[in-house]
Amino acid sequence: MLSLMSVLPGAMLPVHAQPATVFVDPPVNAANVGDMFTVSVTGGDISSMLVGYDVVLTYDNTVLSAVSSNFNGAPDVFAGMNVFSVNALCSDITGQCQSTQSLIGGQTADCSFQCVLFQVTFQVISANSATIDIAKADIAAAIGGSIGPVPVTTAGATFLVPPTVTMVAPFATVPKAAFHLKHNEFTVTITTTLIYNSTNVRAGFGAVIYDVIDPNGGDTAVQSNLAFFLTPGTSGTVSGTYSFSSSGNAFGRYTIIVTLLSCADEGSCVTGGSVSSPTFFMLKA
């Protein structure tokens, strides 16, 4: 395949004293087999006069399949500009994606803070962990009328299989069933016990989302904290706080719907099943 440097005009002179970055975002991903997730290949602190790039992303083709990609459309930093595209493809045979793009006609793009170079959507084809790496990152920018290479550092990402987490019935509990405004009880803490199943092969995290349905039919979502770093076969408790002001302090019956989150780490959660929990009440004194 053609490289960036073979198609860019001008003298190749160093333009950066400090390295910029090309990285995969987000750095940690999780999904069940058959599900999909999207990563962005992102540049950081590169140049306000970006001219071209030649970047190769590699992945484990026994775990992930590249089902779609975006090399030239928004939010690509070159979207809508005059671009000469040399490479724009993914191959599950080789387990890599390559984007080689060069602006022509004297155009430049701004990547002085952060910009997206391209995006890939993967489907999970086997329940194994994998890495997503930057194998090559050639960046060129225009400085003082000349086009030169920008030194970069790179950072890849990981894919982790989400853990198996279950909720203990009755799925969500509150300290008591009746709440009285005259006692200034305007909030309630909802708790859930989670079991981190013994079939898991590594430690992980669990959480829930509480959807509180008020007497008027309003739905307020409250995400719990994480059950931190559960090891296989152990359990933990998570909780969230609901404010009755969300319903205008409506009197009557409140119902809780609990949705399970299985988290490979603090920032990578997969939504599981939802169940209705016993109702709780707010009563007028």
Secondary structure, DSSP 8 states (H G I E B T S, - for coil): ---GGGT--S------SS-EEEEEESSEEE--TT-EEEEEEEEES-EEEEEEEEEEEEE-TTTEEEEEEESSSTTBTTTTS-EEEEEEEEETTTTEEEEEEEE-TT--EEESSEEEEEEEEEEE-SSS-EEEEEEEEEEEEEETTEEEE--EEEE-EEEE----EEE-TTS-B-S-S--BGGGT--EEEEEEEEEE-TT-SS-EEEEEEEEEE-TTS-EEEEE---EEEE-TT-EEEEEEEEEGGGGTS--EEEEEEEEEEEEEETTEEEEEEEEEEEEEEEB--
